[in-house]
């Protein structure tokens, strides 16, 4: 095409407001984009919900060349570090989405990025790394939301216990957020956090604490375990707030044992991690900027719980 003809075509396209379909361009390229997804096996119900979002993203993007392999980790038997090291060294993947858990994988992520691999994190971040973006909840805000719900449901006074004393990032951030909000309620005393696992855990202590409080916040994945114990203790007026949603939680909400649970959009975490990583790969050289995603925090109670199952 002559230069003057090309310029005339561009001028006409601009006058008509025409914008080229980028995905159509990708189809014409017949390019494959190979991505590895690395995430834990447990807690099982949570990752099954993440997989709903992954499947949705694949349904949208597989026609555009996206190919995905999943790798599940389970420390200490299948450490994430070993899995990711092999993926990077294989040179088979242009992108890797990692849910790093509590392992510090910054050095591996940095090595992969230095080799030209597009790497993002989801569910839990690796802030010290050179990852491209993070998709997941803001856990400090999740704890603050739980604090507001618990304090207000308890009538802004009395005693509230926090169950969940793990030293992992998610739990400590949630607990910090809860305490930050509780400071605005001077007539409410916060006890704990108490451990729900390990050598410091005592079921008798848990029962004793439950008898003396008007509210409970569970900052770990054991909301169902605490709810089961409460159901045997005739504590029907106890306010209980926690995180995440499954069939068991639906039953406890309907029975009035759990007051509210905060959904951290696990399907959205899987969906946006994959679609944003694809955008980084496919739009490279066209529009490569992708922001991270703070997923929605949604309060689930008895009357809206059916929409989340």
N, C-alpha and C positions, 0 to 999 in steps of 0.2 A: 504494500500500500504506500502510495506517495505521501510525503510528509504533509502536504497541504490537505490531502484527503483525510488523513488521520485527525488533523487539527479540526477539520470541519465536523467530523463525526463526534469528537469530544465536545465541541461547542454546542452541537445540536442536543446531545445527551444532557448537558447541563441545563439547557433551556427547558427541556422536558422534565427535569427533575429526576432523571434516571439514575439509579444507584445499582451497581452490579451486585448480583447475588453471590456472596462469598462462598457459601456452601456449594452452590452450583459449580464454582471454580474448583473446589476440592474434589467434587465428583469427577470432573473432567481430568483431573490429575491422576486419578486411580492410585492414590497414595495410601499406604497403611500406616497407622499410628499405633504402635505397640506400647501398652501401659501395664505395669504391674501394680496391683493393689495389695498392701500388706497390713493386716489388722488381726487382733487377737481372736481366739475362739470363745473366750468367756468375758463378760457375762452373756450367756447364749441368747437370751431373749432380746437383749439390746442390739447385738450385732445382726440378728435376723431382721430387725427393723432397718438397720443401716443398709442391708442387702436389698431391701425393697427400693430404696433410692438408687442404688447402683444399677439394678435391673432397669429402672425407668430411664436412666441416662443411656444405658446400652441400647434400649429400644429406639431412642431418638438418634443415636450417633453411629450405630454399627454400619448403616448404609453409607456413611461418609468416611469409612476406613478405620474406625476405632476398633482395636482388638485388645481385649483385656484378659489377663491371667491373674487369679487370686492366690494369695499365699497366707496361710493362717499361722499365727504364732501362739505359743503357750509356754511361758517361762515356768520352770527352768528347762523343760524338755525340748522346746523348740524356740530358742531365743531369737528375738527380732534381729539382733545384731548379726547373727550367723546368716539368716535368710537374706537380709539386705546386702550383706557383703557379697554373697553369691550372685545376686541379681545385678549389682553394679559391675562385677567382674565378667559377667556373661556377655555384656555388650548387646543383649537382645532387646533392650527396652529403651525407648526414647523418653519415657516418663514413668515416674514412680510416685504413687500416693501412699503415704505412710501414717498409720496410727501408732505412734511410738510408745505408748504406755509410759512407764516410769524410767525406762532405760534412756540414758543420755546418748543419743545417736548423732549428735552434732557433727562429729568428725567424719562419720560415714556419709552423712548428707552433704557435707562440704566437698568431700571427695567426688561424690557422684555429680554434683553441680559443676565442679571443675572439669569433669570429663564431658560436659555438655548435656547431661541428663536433666530434664525438667523434673524437679521434685517438689511436692507439696506435702503438708501435714494435715491431718483431720482428726477430730475428736480430742486429741491432746497435742499441744504445740511443742516445737523445739525452737524456742525463741532465740537461742544463741547460735543457731545454724544459719546457713545461707539459703534456706528453703524459699521458694517463690511466694507462697501464700499459705494461710491457715484457714481451714473451715471447721467451725465448731462453736460450742457455747463459750460465753464469757462466764467462767465459773464464779468469779467474785460477784458478778451481777446476779447469778443464780442464787447464791447464798443470801444476798441482800433481799431478793424477792421472797425467798423462804422466810427470812426474818420478819418482813413486813406482814406476811400472811399469818405467821404464828403469833406474833405479838398482838395483832388486831383481833384474831379469832379468840385469843385468851382474855380479851377485855382490857388489854394494855397494863395488866397487873398480875401479880402472882409469881409462880415459879415455872420456868421452862427448862427442860433438859435437852442437851445436844448429844445424840448418839452417833459416833463416828469419829474416832481419834486417829485414823490412819495418817501417816506422814507423807502420803502422796500429794501431788500438786492439786488435783481436783478437790480432794477433801479439805485440805488446808485452806484453799481459796474460798470454798463455800463457807467454811466455819468463820473465816475472817469477815466475809461479807455479812454473815448473820450477826456477829458481834457488833459490827459497825452500825447496823440498823437498831439493834437492841439498846444502844446507848441513848437513843431518843425516847426510850420508855423507862424513866427512872424508877417507876414503881414495879417493874418487872425484873426478877432475878434470874440470871441464866446460869445453869449448873452444867458442869462438864467442860469439854466433851468427854464422854465415856466410850471405852473401847467395846467393839462388838466382835472382836476376834483376837487370837493370840493369847499369850499367858496372862495378860492383865484382864481378860474377859471373865466375868462371873455372872451367870444367869440370876443367882440370888441377889447380887447387887443391882442388876437391871430391874428385877421385880420390886426391890426396895425403893429405888429411885422413882419408878413409875407410880407408886402409891402416894408420893409426896408432891407431885407436880400437876399442873393443869394443862401443860402442853409438851409435846415432844417434836424435835426436829431430827430427822435421820439424814445425815449428809453423805452416806455411802450407799452402796447398792443393796443394803440389807433391810430396806423398808418393809418388804414382805415378811421377813423373819421377825421383826419387831411387832408388826401387825398381828402375826400369828400368836405371839406370846401375849399381847394385849387382849386378844379375843378370848383367852382362857382366864383372864384376871378380873372380869366384870368391871372394866373401866370404860364404859360406854360414853362418858362425858369428856374423855380425854381428847384434846386437839392433837392431831398427828399430821405432820407435813413432811414430804420427802421428794424424791425425784424418780422420773421415768414411769413407764406405763406398760402393762401387759395384762393378760387375762386374769391372773391372780389379783392384780391391783384393782381391776374393775370390780371384782367380787368384794374386796375390802371397802371400796368406795361406796358400793351399793348397800353394804351392811352398816355403814356409818363408822367403821373402825378407822379408816384413813379419811382425814378431812379433805386434804388436797395433795396432789402430786404435781410436780413441775416437769413438763415434757421438754426435752432438749432437742427435739426435731431430729431424731436419728436418721430418718429417711432423707431429710434435707442434707445432712452431713455427707451421706454417701453420694447423693445426686450432685451437689455442688462441687465436691472434691473432684469428681470425674469430669463433669462438663467444663469446669474452669481449667482443668489441666489439659483437656482437649483443645480448648481455646488457645492456650499457650502454645501448643504444638502446631495446630492447624493455621493459626493466624500469624505465625512468626513471619516477620517481614512485611506484614500488612497492618495488624493492629494487635500488638502483643501485650498490651497492658491489661492485667487482671487483678482485681482487688480480692482480698480475703473476704470471708463471709462469717459474720457473727449470726449464728442461726437463732431462730425465734425461741423465746422462752414462753411457754403457754401453760397457764394454770388449768388443771383438770380437776373437776369436782364431780359429785354424783350425777348431776343433771346434764353434764355435757360429755361424760366419760365414754358413752357409746360411740361417739364420733372418732375416737382414737383407737378403736379395736377393729 
